[in-house]
Amino acid sequence: MRLRIFVGAALVGLCMVGGIGLWSVGSMLIAREPRHALTAPVDLPVERVALDQVDAPELVGWVADRKGSCGAIVLLHGRGANRMAMLQRAKVLFDAGYSVILFDLSGHGESGGAIQGFGYTEGRDAARILAYARQHFPGQKVGALGSSLGAASLVFAAPGALADAYVLEQLYATLRETTAWRMPFRFLRGLQADVLLAQLQLRLGFGADDVRPVDRIGKIGKPLILLAGSADPFIDRDQVVALQTAAAGSPLAWFEGAGHVDLLRYDRLRYRDVVLPFLSTNLCQTGVGDHV
């Protein structure tokens, strides 16, 4: 009898410790980065912009207006980063003839917000930023370039808010799959992901089944290109192929050997050769985006 009580108490204790551990991991996954001011670059003529809206986080960003531009491009960063992570892309695009708009998503950088929402909640941010781009650059086509979290936010902003062309880097197919790939015990990855993600409904008001870019990407209905690393430890090849299939055969550019890294830094020449012609074809009327 005493042994049974001891074993039962031990199991309860283990469950409690495990539950506390998973809750702590969940807290880390959604916690925002410290809010701090960012220094404007000296080699890109940016203007600071803040978007205020009732019952929504303040969004802070930079805009660089390229005179004679053939289009304006919104750039959105990945999880745990800020608009500085998109600065080199912005310079490449600005030099290629585009105006650029870089914003911190909510819960990042200078923007307000207390959580990170895997791109699902940030979809509202992306919609506001795209609306600002349309207003600030009337009569011009608007492109959207997002990396990881930024790519997901653009997908979840659509179809209510649409750009004219999309560059989606390192986009995951479903939250459950990409979470499973991050789990430590290989043969129990699916179970670990399910247990961890069970917190979402309580914490954020939506579940893992809601966070499926693969179900939303086909509704965009605009030209888009997918960029992916062939050695990404969090987004396997099957996820990328599923996204391409759902997007009705949109082009897919692999970066061989790249993990979940900055693809521009990884292979600058390939990045330019893939992205600039795509944007020129879908945004520019005169081919301005072809020259560098």
C-alpha positions as CSV (number, residue, x, y, z in Angstrom):
1,M,0.0,0.0,0.0
2,R,2.8,2.4,1.0
3,L,4.6,1.6,-2.3
4,R,1.5,2.4,-4.3
5,I,1.0,5.7,-2.5
6,F,4.7,6.5,-3.0
7,V,4.5,5.7,-6.8
8,G,1.3,7.7,-7.1
9,A,2.8,10.7,-5.4
10,A,5.9,10.5,-7.5
11,L,3.8,10.4,-10.7
12,V,1.8,13.4,-9.6
13,G,5.0,15.2,-8.8
14,L,6.5,14.4,-12.2
15,C,3.3,15.6,-13.9
16,M,3.4,18.8,-12.0
17,V,7.0,19.4,-12.7
18,G,6.5,18.6,-16.4
19,G,3.4,20.9,-16.6
20,I,5.3,23.8,-15.0
21,G,8.2,23.2,-17.4
22,L,5.9,23.2,-20.4
23,W,4.1,26.3,-19.2
24,S,7.5,28.0,-18.8
25,V,8.5,27.0,-22.3
26,G,5.2,28.4,-23.6
27,S,5.9,31.6,-21.8
28,M,9.2,32.0,-23.5
29,L,7.8,31.2,-26.9
30,I,5.2,34.0,-26.8
31,A,7.1,36.6,-24.7
32,R,8.1,39.8,-26.5
33,E,11.6,41.1,-27.0
34,P,12.6,44.1,-24.9
35,R,11.2,47.3,-26.4
36,H,14.0,49.7,-27.4
37,A,14.8,52.5,-29.8
38,L,16.5,51.7,-33.1
39,T,19.1,54.0,-34.7
40,A,18.3,55.0,-38.3
41,P,20.8,53.9,-40.9
42,V,23.1,56.5,-42.4
43,D,23.1,54.9,-45.8
44,L,19.4,54.7,-46.4
45,P,17.2,57.9,-46.4
46,V,14.5,56.7,-44.0
47,E,11.7,58.6,-42.2
48,R,10.4,57.2,-38.9
49,V,6.7,56.4,-38.9
50,A,4.4,55.3,-36.1
51,L,0.9,53.8,-36.8
52,D,-1.6,54.4,-34.0
53,Q,-4.9,52.6,-33.8
54,V,-7.5,52.2,-31.1
55,D,-7.3,48.8,-29.4
56,A,-4.2,47.8,-31.4
57,P,-0.5,48.0,-30.6
58,E,1.5,51.0,-31.9
59,L,3.5,49.9,-34.9
60,V,6.8,51.7,-35.6
61,G,8.9,51.6,-38.8
62,W,10.9,53.4,-41.4
63,V,10.0,54.5,-44.9
64,A,12.4,55.3,-47.7
65,D,10.8,57.1,-50.6
66,R,12.7,56.4,-53.9
67,K,11.9,59.1,-56.4
68,G,10.7,57.7,-59.7
69,S,10.1,54.3,-58.0
70,C,8.2,51.7,-59.9
71,G,6.7,50.2,-56.7
72,A,6.9,50.2,-52.9
73,I,7.8,47.1,-51.0
74,V,6.9,46.2,-47.4
75,L,9.5,44.2,-45.5
76,L,8.7,42.2,-42.4
77,H,11.2,40.4,-40.2
78,G,11.3,37.1,-38.4
79,R,10.5,36.1,-34.8
80,G,12.6,37.7,-32.1
81,A,14.1,40.2,-34.6
82,N,13.1,43.7,-35.6
83,R,13.3,45.9,-38.8
84,M,17.1,46.1,-38.6
85,A,17.1,42.4,-39.8
86,M,15.5,43.6,-43.1
87,L,17.8,46.6,-43.6
88,Q,20.2,44.9,-46.1
89,R,17.2,43.7,-48.1
90,A,15.8,47.2,-48.1
91,K,19.1,48.6,-49.4
92,V,19.2,46.1,-52.2
93,L,15.6,46.9,-53.2
94,F,16.1,50.7,-52.8
95,D,19.2,50.5,-55.1
96,A,17.1,48.5,-57.6
97,G,14.6,51.3,-57.9
98,Y,11.9,50.6,-55.2
99,S,10.6,52.6,-52.2
100,V,10.8,50.5,-49.1
101,I,8.7,50.2,-45.9
102,L,10.2,48.4,-42.9
103,F,8.2,47.9,-39.7
104,D,8.6,46.2,-36.4
105,L,5.8,43.7,-35.9
106,S,3.9,43.9,-32.6
107,G,5.9,42.4,-29.7
108,H,9.2,43.3,-31.4
109,G,11.6,46.2,-31.7
110,E,10.0,49.6,-31.0
111,S,6.4,48.5,-31.6
112,G,3.9,47.9,-28.9
113,G,2.3,44.6,-27.9
114,A,3.1,42.1,-25.2
115,I,3.2,38.8,-27.1
116,Q,4.5,37.1,-30.2
117,G,1.7,35.2,-32.0
118,F,3.5,32.9,-34.6
119,G,2.3,35.2,-37.5
120,Y,-1.4,34.6,-36.8
121,T,-1.9,37.6,-34.6
122,E,0.7,39.6,-36.5
123,G,-1.5,39.2,-39.6
124,R,-3.4,42.2,-38.3
125,D,-0.1,44.1,-38.1
126,A,0.7,43.2,-41.7
127,A,-2.8,44.4,-42.9
128,R,-2.3,47.8,-41.2
129,I,1.2,48.2,-42.7
130,L,0.0,47.2,-46.2
131,A,-2.9,49.7,-45.9
132,Y,-0.4,52.4,-44.9
133,A,1.8,51.5,-47.9
134,R,-1.2,51.9,-50.2
135,Q,-2.0,55.3,-48.7
136,H,1.5,56.6,-48.7
137,F,2.3,55.5,-52.2
138,P,-1.0,56.0,-54.1
139,G,-1.1,54.8,-57.7
140,Q,1.9,52.5,-57.2
141,K,2.0,48.8,-56.9
142,V,2.9,47.4,-53.5
143,G,5.1,44.3,-53.0
144,A,5.4,42.4,-49.7
145,L,8.5,40.5,-48.6
146,G,8.5,38.6,-45.3
147,S,10.9,36.2,-43.6
148,S,9.7,33.4,-41.3
149,L,7.3,35.1,-38.9
150,G,7.0,38.1,-41.3
151,A,6.1,35.7,-44.1
152,A,3.4,34.0,-42.0
153,S,2.0,37.4,-41.0
154,L,1.6,38.4,-44.7
155,V,-0.3,35.1,-45.4
156,F,-2.6,35.7,-42.4
157,A,-3.3,39.3,-43.5
158,A,-4.7,38.0,-46.8
159,P,-7.1,37.9,-48.5
160,G,-8.5,40.9,-46.7
161,A,-5.3,42.9,-47.3
162,L,-3.4,42.2,-50.5
163,A,-0.1,43.2,-52.0
164,D,0.5,42.9,-55.7
165,A,3.3,40.4,-55.3
166,Y,4.8,38.4,-52.5
167,V,8.2,37.1,-51.6
168,L,7.8,34.6,-48.8
169,E,11.0,33.4,-47.2
170,Q,11.2,30.4,-44.9
171,L,7.5,30.1,-44.4
172,Y,6.2,27.1,-42.3
173,A,3.2,25.1,-43.5
174,T,1.6,24.4,-40.1
175,L,2.5,25.5,-36.6
176,R,2.3,21.9,-35.3
177,E,4.8,20.7,-37.9
178,T,7.4,23.4,-37.3
179,T,7.0,23.1,-33.6
180,A,7.5,19.3,-33.7
181,W,10.8,19.8,-35.6
182,R,12.0,21.9,-32.7
183,M,11.3,19.3,-30.1
184,P,14.3,17.4,-28.5
185,F,13.2,13.8,-28.5
186,R,12.9,12.7,-32.1
187,F,10.5,9.8,-31.8
188,L,8.1,11.8,-29.6
189,R,8.2,15.1,-31.5
190,G,4.5,15.0,-32.5
191,L,3.3,14.3,-28.9
192,Q,5.7,16.9,-27.4
193,A,4.4,19.5,-29.9
194,D,0.7,18.7,-29.1
195,V,1.3,19.0,-25.4
196,L,3.1,22.2,-25.7
197,L,0.7,23.8,-28.2
198,A,-2.3,22.8,-26.0
199,Q,-1.7,26.0,-24.1
200,L,-2.5,28.3,-27.0
201,Q,-6.2,28.5,-26.6
202,L,-5.9,29.4,-23.0
203,R,-3.1,31.9,-23.5
204,L,-3.9,33.5,-26.9
205,G,-7.4,32.6,-27.8
206,F,-6.7,30.4,-30.8
207,G,-5.4,26.9,-31.3
208,A,-2.7,25.2,-33.3
209,D,-5.3,24.1,-35.9
210,D,-5.9,27.8,-36.7
211,V,-2.3,28.5,-37.5
212,R,-1.9,26.7,-40.8
213,P,-0.4,29.0,-43.5
214,V,-0.8,26.0,-45.9
215,D,-4.5,26.5,-45.7
216,R,-4.4,30.2,-46.4
217,I,-1.6,30.7,-49.0
218,G,-3.8,29.5,-51.9
219,K,-6.3,32.3,-51.1
220,I,-3.9,35.1,-51.8
221,G,-4.5,34.9,-55.5
222,K,-1.5,37.2,-56.4
223,P,1.9,36.3,-57.8
224,L,4.2,34.9,-55.1
225,I,7.5,33.2,-54.8
226,L,8.7,30.9,-52.0
227,L,12.3,30.9,-50.8
228,A,13.6,28.1,-48.6
229,G,16.8,26.6,-47.2
230,S,17.4,23.0,-48.1
231,A,18.9,22.3,-44.7
232,D,16.3,24.2,-42.6
233,P,16.1,22.3,-39.3
234,F,12.6,23.7,-38.5
235,I,10.9,23.7,-42.0
236,D,11.4,20.4,-43.8
237,R,11.1,19.9,-47.5
238,D,7.6,18.3,-47.3
239,Q,6.3,21.5,-45.7
240,V,7.8,23.7,-48.4
241,V,6.5,21.5,-51.2
242,A,3.0,21.5,-49.6
243,L,3.0,25.3,-49.6
244,Q,4.1,25.4,-53.2
245,T,1.3,23.0,-54.1
246,A,-1.3,25.0,-52.2
247,A,-0.1,28.1,-53.9
248,A,-1.0,26.7,-57.3
249,G,2.5,25.9,-58.5
250,S,4.1,29.3,-57.6
251,P,7.9,29.3,-58.1
252,L,10.1,28.0,-55.4
253,A,13.8,28.8,-55.0
254,W,15.9,26.5,-52.9
255,F,19.1,27.8,-51.2
256,E,21.2,24.7,-51.1
257,G,22.7,24.0,-47.7
258,A,21.0,26.9,-46.0
259,G,19.5,26.4,-42.6
260,H,17.0,28.8,-40.9
261,V,19.3,31.7,-41.6
262,D,19.3,35.1,-43.4
263,L,19.1,33.9,-47.0
264,L,20.4,37.2,-48.4
265,R,23.6,36.9,-46.2
266,Y,23.8,33.2,-47.0
267,D,24.0,33.7,-50.8
268,R,23.6,37.3,-51.9
269,L,24.1,36.6,-55.6
270,R,21.4,33.9,-55.7
271,Y,19.0,36.0,-53.7
272,R,19.3,39.0,-56.0
273,D,19.0,36.7,-59.1
274,V,15.8,35.2,-57.8
275,V,14.1,38.1,-56.1
276,L,14.8,41.1,-58.3
277,P,13.5,39.6,-61.6
278,F,10.3,38.4,-59.9
279,L,9.6,41.8,-58.4
280,S,10.4,43.6,-61.7
281,T,8.1,41.4,-63.6
282,N,5.2,41.8,-61.2
283,L,5.6,45.4,-59.9
284,C,7.4,47.5,-62.5
285,Q,5.8,49.0,-65.6
286,T,9.2,50.0,-67.2
287,G,11.6,47.4,-65.8
288,V,13.2,49.8,-63.4
289,G,13.7,47.0,-61.0
290,D,16.0,45.1,-63.4
291,H,18.9,47.4,-63.0
292,V,21.1,47.6,-59.9
